[in-house]
Structures are given as structure tokens and as C-alpha cells.
Amino acid sequence: MRILCVVLLAVPLLDGRAEAADSCSMSVGGINFGVYDPTAGSATTSVGTVLVSCSWTAPAPASINVAVSLSTGSSGSYSVRTMKSGSSTLQYNLYFNTNGSTIWGNGTGGSDYGAATITTGTPSGSGSTSGTIYGIVPAHQDVAPGAYGDTIIVTLSY
């Protein structure tokens, strides 16, 4: 039985405020769980990355606060996200840490969002910050073979 699992992290939405930075952008690497084996004794894990870069011109703010939030995807819930293959679903979730204790979402439904501060330090320039998204598919899910996927909307606020 072959089950291919991919979570696509979609094109980011931007919420910018001119007084904080001239511009900020984000790049996001998707999460590919590869082939899921329902008979494996442990969860299937993978990672993705988020990179936020900001630039500014004089007079520069002392710092730029950025926040990255993730949508629920097709499940509509942060407690359990689901990938789909036709009418079949495979449970998974996205976290801030490898042990899966903090769900990456938007701060609602038991989730939290990523926040960081970029210190400017110069009248004009640029800076960046990055983070890792940890994906976990729980073990022993009895699902039909197929290609499973989900789309997560990633939002950057600054």
C-alpha cells in the first residue's frame, strides 16, 4: 500500500503597515511527508521553513514586529488538520516544536502564531528572521492508498 502525503503551504497574504517597515516579504517551504506507512509503529514527521525579510529606509523604526499565522486547511479546525485523497482523509497537524505540544495556527482554537522582532539598528537596510514548521502524521491510521494533500494559507502581518 502506498500513500503519498504532501501539505502545500500556499502563497502568503500580507498585512503591511508603512510606519513599521518599507516592505516585508515571506518565503515558505512546503511539507512533504513522503510515503505514509499505516503499519509503522511511530508517527511520520517532516519539516517546512518560513523566512521573513524586511527592508526599511531612514528614519528607521527601532524594530519591526512580524507575525506568521497558518490557516486550518481543509479540516476547518486546528485541533486536527486533515489531508484528503478523494473522500478519504488522513489526520496530521503543524507545530512549533518536534514533540507536537504547540499547534501553529492563528492564536484561536488552541493554536498559537509565530511572532518575532527584527531589530533595525541602521537608518536604512534590511533584516530577516526564520522559523521551522514541524509536521506530524499520527501512526496507525487506516486509510485508503492514494495521494493525500492539503493547502494551508500562510499570513504575514507586520
Rosetta blueprint (number, residue, H / E / L):
1 M L
2 R L
3 I E
4 L E
5 C E
6 V E
7 V E
8 L E
9 L E
10 A L
11 V L
12 P L
13 L E
14 L E
15 D E
16 G L
17 R L
18 A L
19 E L
20 A L
21 A L
22 D L
23 S E
24 C E
25 S E
26 M E
27 S E
28 V E
29 G L
30 G L
31 I E
32 N E
33 F E
34 G E
35 V E
36 Y L
37 D L
38 P L
39 T L
40 A L
41 G L
42 S L
43 A L
44 T E
45 T E
46 S E
47 V E
48 G E
49 T E
50 V E
51 L E
52 V E
53 S E
54 C E
55 S E
56 W E
57 T L
58 A L
59 P L
60 A L
61 P L
62 A L
63 S E
64 I E
65 N E
66 V E
67 A E
68 V E
69 S E
70 L E
71 S L
72 T L
73 G H
74 S H
75 S H
76 G L
77 S L
78 Y L
79 S L
80 V L
81 R E
82 T E
83 M E
84 K E
85 S E
86 G L
87 S L
88 S E
89 T E
90 L E
91 Q E
92 Y E
93 N E
94 L E
95 Y E
96 F L
97 N L
98 T L
99 N L
100 G L
101 S L
102 T L
103 I E
104 W E
105 G L
106 N L
107 G L
108 T L
109 G L
110 G L
111 S E
112 D E
113 Y L
114 G E
115 A E
116 A E
117 T E
118 I E
119 T E
120 T L
121 G L
122 T L
123 P L
124 S L
125 G E
126 S E
127 G E
128 S E
129 T E
130 S E
131 G E
132 T E
133 I E
134 Y E
135 G E
136 I E
137 V E
138 P L
139 A L
140 H L
141 Q L
142 D L
143 V L
144 A L
145 P L
146 G E
147 A E
148 Y E
149 G E
150 D E
151 T E
152 I E
153 I L
154 V E
155 T E
156 L E
157 S E
158 Y L
